[in-house]
Amino acid sequence: MRKKDLSLETIVTLAKSRGFVFPGSEIYGGLANSWDYGPIGVLLKNHLRDAWWNFFVEQRGDMFGIDAAILMNPKVWEASGHVKNFTDPMVECKHCHKRFRVDQEPFSNSTAPFADIPCPNCETKGQYTEPRQFNLLFETELGSVVNEKQKIYLRGELAQAMFVDFKRVVDAMHPKLPFGIAQVGRVFRNEITPGNFTYRTLEFDLMEFEYFIREAEWEASFEYWVAQMKQWFSRIGIPEDALRVREQAPDERAHYSKRTVDLEYETPFGWKELGAVAYRTDFDVKQHAEASGLDLRYTDPHTQEKFFPHVIEPTVGLTRLLLFALLEAYDEEEVNGEKRVVLRLAPQIAPYQVAVLPLSKKDELTTIAKPLADQLRQRMSTDYDETQSIGKRYRRQDEIGTPWCVTVDFETRNDQAVTIRDRDSMQQERIPIAEVPKYLQDKMLAHS
């Protein structure tokens, strides 16, 4: 089907019914902009994370990973400028008291005081406060004694830990420029605007790294990482022609950025940011050196020159990427007069790479199928399903994106072979049981 005809509600319905994503705190009425990832969704999310880490960290010799604490000394956020600058312009509806960002639709195409715009929540027309700046950092408190608690923040980005730990990584690993520090983790933002399903949420996962360079190298390094981002998106099933690169205007860029481009994907609710590459100059490490009083400069091992390295930052929202992967993979087609829904996910990120399906629950088949499934689990993500008719099981596996189904039938005991069905073509091939693991691994390699 054409992607422009796909509605977000179609994806929301599939995600809920097939175990990808559930509303957070649903039995108590939910919590705005919060979502839980179900059994199938967490597999997809983890496979996306692992594919990113493998491509940008494990396959390179110039990248070092960390896993930093979520809670940090509040001085970190003061030094980085987030306490002062990490804000969004908001208006509040005087009738329902909901807040909305004025740099997004329906407000971004109008002019204040938005007299003709109905409230997106209660539909009251034109009853808004004047725009004000609201800080996106989540505040919390440290300490058990009520009057002695210290105000701290849940992290609003991953980057600061990588800058704060910069000197420790250099001293421990002795890297030579250029090199990067990478991290995947949960961040928190006090978002007010409704989020288009999981696109904008209160908490989400980021995958990013800070790539430290000499200032003279920044333009070439910037273009290199934009190209690498495009290449990785293509590998996981989002082709380059599905993306556009949008240059942020000076008034859009974060306070630390000299140049930022967004890699955007066309969704049912418009072109939206999937990832970004930012040139943060030497702002962050220099700020932390000044605020902490410590010498955080890099020392060239050959010349002994000391200087603050400049930084290129490629970043991808993991939870946002999961939504876009579903949008890109979703397809519908007619098969024998019936609609078939299929997620054409790249095999390396599919929740299950293979499903083992005995034709019946009888011991003569399950005693073959279960050991085969256990064997395949040692090599790839494997589902096992013996419920309902084989046709319905195929349809379920199609809808969660499983590339291959292995059917154990009543001939298997005689010929020691199984039928492997391809998700996309629906073609079937008879394979000896002993050859199944290698056959599937070869298929996985061919798609990597």
C-alpha positions in Angstrom: 0.0 0.0 0.0 1.1 3.6 -0.5 2.5 5.0 2.7 0.7 8.3 2.3 -2.6 6.4 2.7 -1.6 4.8 6.0 -3.3 6.3 9.0 -1.6 6.5 12.4 -4.7 4.9 14.0 -4.0 1.7 11.9 -0.5 1.4 13.5 -1.9 2.2 17.0 -4.5 -0.5 16.7 -1.9 -3.1 15.4 0.6 -2.1 18.1 -2.0 -2.6 20.9 -3.5 -5.8 19.6 -0.2 -7.6 18.7 1.7 -6.7 21.9 4.0 -3.9 20.6 2.8 -0.9 22.7 0.2 -0.4 25.4 -1.0 2.8 27.0 0.8 3.5 30.3 -1.2 3.0 33.5 -4.1 2.0 31.4 -6.3 0.4 34.1 -6.2 3.7 36.0 -7.1 5.9 33.1 -3.6 6.2 31.8 -1.0 9.0 32.0 -0.7 11.5 29.1 2.3 10.8 26.8 3.4 7.6 28.5 3.5 4.1 26.9 4.5 0.6 27.9 6.3 -1.7 25.4 4.8 -5.2 25.4 6.4 -8.6 24.7 6.7 -8.0 20.9 7.5 -4.3 21.2 10.4 -4.8 23.6 12.0 -7.4 21.2 11.8 -4.9 18.3 13.1 -2.1 20.5 16.0 -4.2 21.8 16.9 -5.4 18.3 16.9 -1.8 17.0 19.2 -0.8 19.9 21.6 -3.7 19.3 21.7 -3.0 15.5 22.7 0.7 16.3 25.3 -0.3 18.9 26.8 -2.9 16.6 27.1 -0.5 13.6 28.3 2.6 15.4 30.3 1.1 18.3 31.2 -2.5 18.0 32.3 -2.4 14.4 34.6 0.6 15.0 37.9 1.0 16.7 37.4 4.6 17.6 34.3 4.4 19.7 33.9 3.7 23.5 30.7 3.0 25.3 29.5 4.1 28.7 26.4 3.6 30.8 26.0 6.6 33.1 23.7 7.3 36.0 20.3 8.9 35.3 20.6 11.3 38.3 23.5 13.7 38.2 24.7 16.6 40.4 22.5 19.6 39.6 25.6 21.6 38.9 26.0 19.6 35.7 22.8 21.0 34.3 23.6 24.5 35.5 27.0 24.4 33.8 25.6 23.0 30.5 23.0 25.8 30.3 20.0 23.5 30.5 18.6 25.1 33.6 18.6 28.4 31.8 18.0 27.5 28.2 16.3 24.1 28.0 12.8 25.6 27.4 9.9 25.5 25.0 7.5 28.4 24.3 4.0 27.4 25.6 0.5 28.8 25.8 -2.1 27.6 28.2 -5.8 27.2 27.5 -7.7 29.3 30.0 -10.7 26.9 29.9 -9.1 23.4 30.3 -5.6 24.6 31.5 -3.8 22.3 29.1 -0.5 23.7 27.7 0.7 23.6 24.1 3.9 24.4 22.3 3.6 27.4 20.0 6.3 26.3 17.7 4.1 23.3 16.5 0.8 23.0 14.7 -1.8 24.4 14.9 0.0 27.4 16.4 3.2 27.5 14.4 1.3 28.6 11.2 -0.5 31.4 13.0 0.4 34.6 14.9 -0.2 35.5 18.5 -2.7 35.7 20.3 -4.1 32.8 18.3 -7.6 34.1 18.6 -9.0 31.9 15.8 -7.5 28.6 16.9 -9.7 26.1 18.8 -8.0 24.4 21.8 -6.7 21.0 20.6 -8.0 19.5 23.9 -11.4 21.1 24.7 -12.1 23.0 21.4 -12.7 26.3 23.2 -11.8 29.0 20.7 -9.1 31.5 21.3 -8.8 31.4 25.1 -5.0 31.3 25.6 -2.5 32.9 27.9 0.4 34.9 26.4 3.3 32.6 25.3 5.7 31.8 28.1 8.9 29.7 28.4 8.6 26.4 30.2 11.7 24.4 31.3 11.6 20.8 30.0 13.8 19.4 32.8 12.0 17.1 35.2 12.7 18.2 38.8 12.8 15.7 41.7 14.3 15.7 45.2 17.1 13.9 46.9 16.9 13.0 50.6 14.4 11.5 53.0 13.9 14.4 55.4 11.2 16.7 54.1 12.8 20.0 54.9 16.3 18.9 53.9 15.7 17.6 50.4 17.9 18.8 47.6 16.4 19.6 44.2 17.9 17.6 41.4 16.9 16.7 37.8 16.2 13.6 35.8 18.5 13.9 32.8 17.0 15.7 29.8 19.7 14.3 27.4 22.5 11.7 27.4 25.3 14.0 26.2 26.3 15.6 29.5 27.5 12.4 31.1 29.7 11.8 28.1 31.2 15.2 28.6 31.5 14.9 32.4 33.2 11.5 31.9 35.4 12.7 29.0 38.6 12.9 31.1 38.1 9.6 32.8 37.6 7.8 29.4 40.7 9.5 28.0 42.8 8.5 31.1 41.5 4.9 31.1 41.5 4.1 27.3 44.2 6.5 25.9 42.3 7.2 22.7 43.8 9.3 19.9 41.7 12.0 18.2 39.3 11.6 16.5 37.2 9.2 18.8 33.8 8.9 20.2 32.0 8.2 23.5 28.6 6.4 23.0 25.6 5.7 25.1 22.1 4.4 25.0 19.7 5.2 27.7 16.5 6.7 29.1 15.9 10.4 29.2 13.0 12.5 30.6 11.4 15.7 29.3 8.5 17.6 30.8 6.6 17.6 27.5 3.2 19.2 27.4 2.1 18.9 23.8 0.2 15.7 22.8 2.5 13.3 21.2 1.1 11.5 18.2 1.3 8.1 19.8 4.9 7.4 20.8 6.4 10.3 18.8 6.6 12.7 21.8 6.6 11.2 25.3 7.5 12.1 28.9 10.3 9.5 28.9 12.1 7.9 26.0 15.3 6.2 24.9 18.1 7.9 23.0 21.0 6.4 21.1 23.8 8.9 20.6 27.5 9.6 20.7 29.9 12.5 21.0 32.6 12.4 18.4 35.7 14.4 19.5 37.7 16.1 16.8 40.0 19.0 16.0 38.2 22.2 15.1 39.6 22.2 11.5 38.0 18.8 10.9 34.4 19.7 11.8 32.9 20.2 8.4 34.2 17.0 6.9 33.3 15.0 10.0 29.8 16.5 10.0 29.1 15.4 6.5 30.7 11.9 7.1 28.3 11.3 10.0 25.2 12.4 8.1 26.2 9.9 5.4 26.7 7.2 8.1 23.3 7.9 9.6 21.7 7.5 6.2 23.5 4.2 5.6 22.4 2.8 8.9 18.8 3.8 8.5 18.9 2.0 5.1 20.3 -1.2 6.7 17.4 -1.4 9.1 14.8 -0.9 6.4 14.3 2.9 6.1 15.7 3.7 2.7 17.4 7.0 1.9 14.6 8.1 -0.4 12.2 7.9 2.5 14.3 10.6 4.4 15.0 14.2 3.9 17.8 16.3 5.5 16.6 19.6 6.9 18.9 22.3 8.0 17.9 23.9 11.3 17.7 27.7 11.2 19.8 29.7 13.7 16.8 30.4 15.9 15.9 26.7 16.0 19.3 25.4 17.1 20.1 24.5 20.7 22.2 27.0 22.6 25.3 24.9 22.2 25.0 24.2 18.4 26.8 26.0 15.6 25.1 23.7 13.0 22.3 21.1 13.2 20.5 19.1 10.6 17.5 16.9 11.2 17.0 13.6 9.3 13.2 13.6 8.8 10.8 10.9 7.9 7.3 11.5 6.3 4.7 10.3 8.8 0.9 10.4 8.6 1.2 13.6 10.7 3.8 15.3 8.6 7.6 15.3 8.2 9.1 14.6 11.6 12.6 14.3 13.0 14.0 10.8 13.2 17.6 11.6 14.0 19.9 14.6 14.0 23.5 15.6 13.6 24.8 18.6 15.6 28.1 20.4 15.7 28.4 21.4 19.4 31.8 23.1 19.0 33.9 22.9 22.2 31.1 24.4 24.3 30.3 21.5 26.7 33.8 20.3 27.8 34.9 23.9 28.1 31.8 24.8 30.2 32.4 21.9 32.6 36.1 22.7 32.9 35.3 26.2 33.9 32.4 25.3 36.3 34.3 22.4 38.0 37.7 24.1 38.1 39.4 21.0 36.6 41.6 20.8 33.6 39.5 18.8 31.1 41.6 19.6 28.0 42.9 16.8 25.7 46.6 16.3 25.5 48.0 15.4 22.1 50.3 12.3 22.7 52.8 13.4 20.1 53.0 17.2 20.5 51.8 17.5 24.1 49.5 20.3 22.9 46.6 20.8 25.3 43.2 21.9 23.9 39.5 21.5 24.1 38.3 19.1 21.3 35.3 20.0 19.2 32.3 17.7 19.0 30.0 16.2 16.4 26.9 14.6 17.9 24.8 12.1 15.9 21.6 11.2 17.8 18.6 8.9 17.2 15.5 8.6 19.3 15.1 4.8 19.9 11.4 4.9 20.9 10.6 7.3 18.0 12.5 5.1 15.6 10.4 2.1 16.6 7.3 4.0 15.6 8.8 5.0 12.2 10.0 1.4 11.6 6.4 0.2 12.0 5.1 2.9 9.7 7.7 2.0 7.0 7.3 -1.7 7.3 3.4 -1.8 7.4 1.8 -3.2 4.2 -1.5 -4.6 3.1 -2.3 -6.8 0.1 -5.0 -9.1 -1.1 -4.4 -12.8 -1.0 -7.0 -15.2 -2.3 -9.7 -12.5 -1.9 -8.7 -11.7 1.7 -6.6 -8.8 3.1 -3.2 -9.7 4.4 -1.5 -7.4 6.8 2.3 -7.8 6.9 5.2 -5.9 8.6 8.1 -6.1 6.2 10.7 -5.5 8.9 14.4 -6.1 8.1 15.2 -9.5 9.6 17.9 -8.2 11.9 15.4 -6.0 13.8 12.2 -8.2 13.5 10.9 -9.2 17.0 11.2 -12.9 15.9 13.5 -13.9 13.1 11.7 -17.3 12.9 8.7 -19.1 14.2 8.4 -22.9 14.6 4.9 -24.1 13.9 3.9 -27.8 14.4 0.8 -28.6 12.3 -0.9 -30.0 15.4 -0.4 -30.4 19.1 0.1 -34.1 18.9 3.3 -35.5 20.5 4.5 -37.0 17.2 5.0 -33.4 15.9 5.7 -31.4 19.1 8.5 -33.8 20.1 10.2 -32.7 16.9 9.2 -29.0 16.8 10.1 -28.1 20.4 13.7 -29.3 20.2 14.1 -27.5 16.9 12.8 -24.3 18.4 15.2 -24.6 21.3 18.1 -25.2 18.9 17.2 -22.1 16.8 16.9 -19.9 20.0 20.6 -20.4 20.5 21.2 -18.5 17.2 18.3 -16.1 16.6 15.1 -14.8 18.2 12.6 -17.7 17.9 8.8 -18.0 18.5 7.0 -21.3 19.0 3.2 -21.5 18.4 0.9 -24.5 18.3 -2.4 -22.7 18.7 -5.2 -22.2 16.1 -5.1 -23.2 12.4 -1.8 -22.9 10.5 -3.3 -20.2 8.3 -4.2 -18.0 11.3 -0.7 -18.6 12.7 0.9 -17.5 9.5 -1.2 -14.3 9.6 -0.2 -13.6 13.1 3.5 -14.0 12.3 3.0 -11.8 9.2 1.5 -9.0 11.4 4.4 -9.0 13.8 7.0 -9.1 11.0 8.5 -12.6 11.4 10.5 -13.2 8.2 10.4 -17.1 8.2 8.0 -19.7 9.5 9.1 -23.4 9.9 6.2 -25.8 9.7 6.6 -29.3 11.1 4.0 -31.5 9.4 2.9 -35.1 9.4 5.5 -36.0 6.7 8.3 -34.8 8.9 8.7 -38.0 10.7 9.1 -39.9 7.4 11.4 -37.5 5.5 13.1 -35.6 8.4 12.3 -32.4 6.6 10.2 -29.2 7.3 8.6 -26.5 5.2 10.1 -23.0 5.5 7.7 -20.2 4.4 9.1 -16.7 3.4 7.1 -13.8 4.9 7.3 -11.5 1.9 6.9 -13.8 -1.0 4.9 -16.5 0.9 6.8 -19.1 -1.1 7.6 -22.4 0.7 10.6 -24.6 0.5 11.2 -28.1 1.9 14.4 -28.3 3.9 16.0 -31.2 5.9 15.8 -30.5 9.6 19.5 -30.8 10.0 20.1 -28.0 7.5 17.5 -25.5 9.0 19.9 -23.5 11.3 22.5 -22.9 8.5 19.8 -22.2 6.0 18.3 -19.5 8.2 21.6 -18.0 9.2 22.5 -17.7 5.5 19.2 -16.0 4.9 20.0 -13.5 7.8 23.4 -12.8 6.4 22.0 -12.1 2.9 19.7 -9.5 4.4 22.3 -7.8 6.6 
